[in-house]
């Protein structure tokens, strides 16, 4: 492991959202083995605890102020590795790595890395000793525009915290004042720049769901500037009483919120990975999304367990159904099938996500279902698995003879990088 790591991140401890969580997971995994200095652009919440060996400076929202602080920190503390937590910060990170003769690791998440970026961002990415991607789709997009050896671009998918586990569902429903309605849930930012998450698709699907006999309530957890539009959409659809906007939900309350729902649904067309799918399934709640982009890495490995479902984005209710009722052709259960207790197969790519949602709502899962859901994500996405991969990748970076940015660096060698690139 490198002795000293400088992490340039948009946010980490004190931040909200999937990128902040990923940074916490990754940096927390390597902190015990390295002196870690974290420079965040933003930290909207108080920072109460940090991993041993880590130091996080106060937030610096201004671009030039942040760049100056990063350069001064590098000059004072001489990092062995510069970790860049967001592609847009790669030019700054590459310049600092070259200035100090340090190795460079660039993290890529989702939509920021899919289109061809500016020349300077491409140059900076190509200086990296290692580029990390949260999904195979993001990795493929990076390789489409960056002149990189494929072995230098590795997939390290998100992990799901150990606090997301099955629990007392009845108590969770009482906590959120839920009755006998079947509850749909989406957790995510309500940002106008992130309309791809599909909140509006779910709202527009509620009238046909109700018309087909389902007494549903849609819970929307998250905040952002798109909330007013979504509230107006719910009113226009006559669904105001069936859509409940919860605002920002505290991290500690999220497990109970997932447990209280009957199905987590997010028909997103732009997820880099979709950590909320894993959080829901880890809490015992089946998840439905689209067979697109990064969603596949979160949903496909668990789909055969009946814990996840994928549909196509352009279908309408009944496209995959039988007769005039629009009932789904296949059933989906987050639980056991048949007498053997073996999990059923999940929904298939060709069917519509609405039909997949109805399939979940139409069946009452058995008492063993939450544990089967949780088990479907416990292996590949467990924190210990993520931590071991993160440490192994950083060890490979540290073993390189010299950083690529100084013009003399050797190609990273070792089965750890090659294996992770194929993950």
Residue pairs with C-beta under 8 A, 6 or more apart in sequence:
1 30
1 33
1 34
1 391
1 394
1 395
1 398
2 34
2 79
2 80
2 81
2 103
2 394
2 397
2 398
3 34
3 35
3 80
4 34
4 35
4 37
4 77
4 78
4 79
4 80
4 81
5 30
5 34
5 35
5 36
5 37
5 79
5 80
5 81
5 82
5 83
5 394
6 37
6 39
6 70
6 73
6 74
6 77
6 79
6 81
6 82
6 83
6 96
6 102
7 23
7 27
7 36
7 37
7 38
7 39
7 83
7 85
8 39
8 70
8 82
8 83
8 84
8 85
8 89
8 92
8 93
8 96
9 23
9 27
9 38
9 39
9 40
9 41
9 83
9 85
9 86
9 89
10 19
10 20
10 23
10 40
10 41
10 42
10 85
10 86
10 89
11 17
11 19
11 20
11 23
11 40
11 41
11 42
11 43
11 44
11 59
12 20
12 23
12 24
12 27
12 38
12 40
12 43
12 56
12 85
13 24
13 38
13 40
13 43
13 47
13 49
13 50
13 56
14 40
14 43
14 44
14 45
14 46
14 47
14 56
14 59
15 23
15 24
15 40
15 42
15 43
15 44
15 45
16 44
16 45
16 248
17 189
18 109
18 158
18 272
18 273
18 275
18 276
19 85
19 86
19 109
21 158
21 161
21 275
22 107
22 109
22 134
22 158
22 275
23 85
23 107
25 158
25 159
25 161
25 383
25 386
25 390
26 83
26 107
26 132
26 156
26 386
26 390
27 36
27 38
27 51
27 54
27 83
28 51
28 54
29 386
29 387
29 390
29 391
30 36
30 390
30 391
30 394
31 51
31 52
31 53
31 54
32 51
32 52
32 53
33 53
33 391
34 53
34 81
34 394
35 53
36 51
36 53
36 54
36 55
37 54
37 55
37 56
37 57
37 73
37 77
37 79
38 54
38 55
38 56
38 57
39 56
39 57
39 60
39 66
39 69
39 70
39 73
40 56
40 57
40 59
40 60
41 59
41 60
41 61
41 66
42 59
42 61
43 56
43 58
43 59
47 56
50 56
57 69
57 73
60 66
60 69
67 92
70 92
70 96
71 96
71 99
74 82
74 96
74 99
74 100
74 102
75 99
75 100
78 100
79 100
79 102
80 102
80 103
80 398
81 102
81 103
81 104
81 105
81 394
81 397
81 398
82 93
82 96
82 97
82 100
82 102
82 103
82 104
82 105
83 93
83 105
83 107
84 90
84 92
84 93
84 94
84 104
84 105
84 106
84 107
84 124
84 128
85 107
86 107
86 109
86 112
87 106
87 107
87 108
87 109
87 112
87 113
87 117
87 121
87 125
88 112
88 121
90 106
90 121
90 124
90 125
90 128
91 120
91 121
91 123
91 124
93 104
93 106
93 124
94 104
94 123
94 124
94 125
94 127
94 128
94 405
95 124
96 102
97 103
97 104
97 127
97 403
97 405
98 127
98 403
98 405
98 406
101 402
101 403
101 405
101 406
102 403
102 405
103 129
103 130
103 397
103 398
103 400
103 403
103 404
104 127
104 128
104 129
104 130
104 403
104 404
104 405
105 128
105 129
105 130
105 131
105 132
105 394
105 397
106 124
106 125
106 128
106 130
106 131
106 132
107 131
107 132
108 131
108 132
108 133
108 134
108 138
108 139
108 142
109 133
109 134
109 138
109 272
109 273
110 134
110 135
110 138
110 270
110 271
110 272
110 273
110 293
110 294
111 196
111 270
111 272
113 133
113 138
113 141
113 142
113 272
114 138
114 141
114 293
116 122
116 144
116 145
117 125
117 145
122 145
122 146
122 147
125 131
125 142
125 146
125 148
126 146
126 147
126 148
127 404
127 405
128 148
128 152
128 404
129 152
129 397
129 400
129 403
129 404
129 409
129 412
130 152
130 153
130 154
130 393
130 396
130 397
130 412
130 417
131 142
131 146
131 148
131 152
131 153
131 154
132 154
132 155
132 156
132 393
133 139
133 142
133 153
133 154
133 155
133 156
134 155
134 156
134 157
134 158
134 272
134 273
134 294
134 297
135 155
135 157
135 272
135 273
135 293
135 294
135 296
135 297
135 298
136 155
136 296
136 297
136 423
137 293
137 294
137 296
137 297
138 272
138 273
138 294
139 153
139 154
139 155
139 421
142 148
142 153
143 150
143 153
146 153
149 411
150 421
151 411
151 412
151 417
151 418
151 421
152 411
152 412
152 417
153 421
154 393
154 417
154 420
154 421
154 423
155 297
155 420
155 421
155 422
155 423
156 386
156 389
156 390
156 393
156 420
156 423
157 273
157 297
157 298
157 380
157 381
157 386
157 423
158 273
158 275
158 278
158 298
158 381
158 386
159 381
159 382
159 383
159 385
159 386
159 387
160 275
160 278
160 279
160 282
160 377
160 381
160 382
160 383
161 279
161 383
162 383
163 252
163 255
164 254
164 255
164 258
164 278
164 279
164 282
164 283
165 255
165 282
165 283
165 284
165 374
166 259
166 283
166 284
166 370
166 371
166 373
166 374
167 255
167 256
167 259
167 283
167 284
168 259
169 259
169 260
169 284
169 370
171 256
172 256
172 257
172 259
172 260
173 183
173 260
175 256
175 260
176 219
176 256
176 257
176 260
178 217
178 260
180 215
181 215
181 216
181 217
182 214
182 215
182 216
182 217
182 262
182 263
182 361
183 216
183 217
183 218
183 219
183 260
183 261
183 262
183 263
184 202
184 216
184 217
184 218
184 219
184 261
184 262
184 263
184 264
184 265
184 357
185 218
185 219
185 221
185 257
185 258
185 260
185 261
185 263
185 264
185 265
185 280
185 285
186 197
186 198
186 199
186 202
186 218
186 219
186 220
186 221
186 222
186 264
186 265
186 266
186 276
187 221
187 222
187 249
187 254
187 257
187 258
187 264
187 266
187 276
187 279
187 280
188 194
188 197
188 199
188 221
188 222
188 266
188 268
188 276
189 197
189 222
189 223
189 224
190 199
190 220
190 222
190 223
190 224
190 225
190 226
190 227
190 230
191 224
191 225
191 226
192 224
192 225
192 226
192 229
194 224
194 226
194 270
195 226
196 268
196 269
196 270
196 271
197 266
197 268
197 270
197 271
198 266
198 267
198 268
198 269
198 290
199 220
199 226
199 230
200 229
200 230
200 233
201 267
202 218
202 265
202 267
203 218
203 230
203 233
203 234
203 237
203 239
203 243
204 233
204 237
205 317
205 354
205 357
206 216
206 218
206 237
206 239
206 242
206 243
207 237
207 238
207 239
208 317
208 326
208 354
209 216
209 317
209 354
209 357
209 358
209 361
210 216
210 239
210 242
212 317
212 325
212 326
212 358
214 358
214 361
214 362
216 242
216 361
217 242
217 243
217 244
218 239
218 242
218 243
218 244
219 244
219 246
219 257
219 261
220 230
220 243
220 244
220 245
220 246
221 246
221 247
221 248
221 249
221 254
221 257
222 246
222 247
222 248
222 249
223 247
223 248
227 245
230 243
230 245
231 240
231 243
231 245
234 240
234 242
234 243
246 257
249 257
254 279
255 279
255 283
258 264
258 279
258 280
258 282
258 283
258 284
258 285
259 283
259 284
259 285
259 370
261 280
261 285
262 285
262 360
262 361
263 285
263 286
263 287
263 288
263 357
263 360
263 361
264 276
264 277
264 280
264 281
264 285
264 286
264 287
264 288
265 287
265 288
265 289
265 353
265 357
266 274
266 276
266 277
266 287
266 288
266 289
267 288
267 289
267 290
267 311
267 313
267 353
268 274
268 289
268 290
268 292
268 295
269 290
269 292
269 293
269 313
270 293
271 289
271 292
271 293
271 294
271 295
271 298
272 293
272 294
273 294
273 295
273 297
273 298
274 289
274 294
274 295
274 297
274 298
274 299
275 298
277 287
277 289
277 295
277 298
277 299
277 308
278 298
278 377
278 381
280 286
280 287
281 287
281 302
281 307
281 308
281 334
281 373
281 374
281 376
281 377
282 373
282 374
282 377
282 378
283 370
283 373
283 374
284 334
284 369
284 370
284 371
284 373
284 374
285 334
285 370
285 373
286 306
286 307
286 308
286 309
286 332
286 333
286 334
286 360
286 365
286 373
287 299
287 307
287 308
287 309
288 308
288 309
288 310
288 311
288 347
288 353
288 356
288 357
288 360
289 295
289 298
289 299
289 308
289 309
289 310
289 311
289 353
290 310
290 311
290 312
290 313
290 353
291 299
291 300
291 310
291 311
291 312
291 349
292 313
295 310
296 310
298 308
299 308
299 309
299 310
300 308
300 310
301 376
301 380
302 308
302 346
302 376
302 377
303 309
303 310
303 345
303 346
303 347
304 343
304 345
304 346
305 334
305 343
305 346
305 372
305 373
305 375
305 376
306 332
306 333
306 334
306 335
306 337
306 343
306 344
306 345
306 346
306 372
306 373
306 376
307 334
307 343
307 346
307 372
307 373
307 376
307 377
308 346
308 376
309 332
309 346
309 347
309 353
309 356
309 357
309 359
309 360
310 346
310 347
310 348
310 349
310 353
310 356
311 347
311 349
311 351
311 352
311 353
311 354
311 355
311 356
312 349
312 350
312 351
312 352
312 353
313 353
315 351
315 352
315 353
315 354
315 355
316 352
316 354
317 326
317 352
317 354
317 355
317 358
318 325
318 326
318 355
319 351
319 352
319 355
320 328
320 329
320 350
320 351
320 352
320 355
321 327
321 328
321 329
321 355
322 328
322 329
326 355
326 358
327 358
327 362
328 351
328 355
328 356
328 358
328 359
328 362
329 351
330 347
330 348
330 351
330 359
331 344
331 359
331 362
331 363
332 344
332 346
332 347
332 356
332 359
332 360
332 363
333 344
333 360
333 363
333 365
333 369
334 360
334 365
334 369
334 370
334 372
334 373
335 343
335 344
335 365
335 366
335 368
335 369
335 372
335 373
336 342
336 343
336 344
336 366
336 368
336 369
336 372
337 343
337 344
338 344
341 368
343 372
343 376
347 355
347 356
347 359
379 385
389 420
392 416
392 420
393 416
393 417
393 420
395 416
396 412
396 413
396 414
396 416
396 417
397 412
399 413
399 414
400 409
400 410
400 412
400 413
401 408
401 409
401 410
402 408
402 409
402 410
403 409
